Amino acid sequence: MNEEMHKLKHLLEHWIEHNDDHLQNYLDWADRAEKAGHPDVAKQLKAAADAASQATKFFKEAERMLSKGK
């Protein structure tokens, strides 16, 4: 694996971890918004969490492919 792809692999690992941290934060705030009487806000934050989860899946697949040399 060349130096650029090695850096990309490292970035993917970082993005996965960072994205997962944000995802949990979105869910925590969705819960708070719901409890504060803002179900529409909570719904949007949960949708953001779903999108972050989907992005993590793409990052993981890219990392898997890079590791396999595809």
LOFITI-671300 format. One line per field, with one value per residue (C-alpha): chain; x, y, z. Coordinates in steps of 0.25 Angstrom, whole numbers. Layout:
// residues N
kolfi <- A | ...
x <- X | ...
y <- Y | ...
z <- Z | ...
This chain:
// residues 70
kolfi <- A | A | A | A | A | A | A | A | A | A | A | A | A | A | A | A | A | A | A | A | A | A | A | A | A | A | A | A | A | A | A | A | A | A | A | A | A | A | A | A | A | A | A | A | A | A | A | A | A | A | A | A | A | A | A | A | A | A | A | A | A | A | A | A | A | A | A | A | A | A
x <- 0 | 6 | 8 | -5 | -14 | -8 | -12 | -26 | -27 | -23 | -33 | -44 | -41 | -42 | -55 | -62 | -58 | -61 | -75 | -79 | -76 | -85 | -96 | -97 | -97 | -108 | -116 | -114 | -119 | -131 | -135 | -133 | -141 | -152 | -152 | -153 | -165 | -159 | -162 | -160 | -146 | -144 | -148 | -138 | -127 | -130 | -130 | -117 | -112 | -117 | -110 | -97 | -99 | -100 | -88 | -80 | -85 | -79 | -66 | -65 | -67 | -56 | -47 | -49 | -47 | -34 | -29 | -32 | -25 | -37
y <- 0 | 13 | 25 | 32 | 20 | 17 | 31 | 29 | 16 | 24 | 35 | 25 | 19 | 33 | 37 | 24 | 27 | 42 | 39 | 29 | 39 | 49 | 39 | 36 | 51 | 53 | 42 | 48 | 62 | 55 | 49 | 63 | 70 | 59 | 61 | 76 | 75 | 76 | 63 | 69 | 74 | 60 | 54 | 62 | 58 | 44 | 45 | 51 | 40 | 30 | 38 | 37 | 22 | 20 | 29 | 20 | 8 | 14 | 17 | 3 | -3 | 7 | 3 | -12 | -11 | -3 | -13 | -24 | -16 | -13
z <- 0 | -4 | 6 | 1 | 2 | 16 | 20 | 14 | 23 | 35 | 31 | 30 | 43 | 49 | 42 | 46 | 61 | 60 | 53 | 63 | 74 | 67 | 65 | 80 | 83 | 73 | 80 | 93 | 89 | 82 | 95 | 102 | 92 | 93 | 108 | 107 | 98 | 84 | 77 | 63 | 67 | 73 | 60 | 52 | 61 | 60 | 45 | 46 | 54 | 44 | 33 | 41 | 43 | 28 | 26 | 36 | 27 | 15 | 22 | 27 | 14 | 8 | 18 | 16 | 1 | 3 | 13 | 2 | -8 | -17
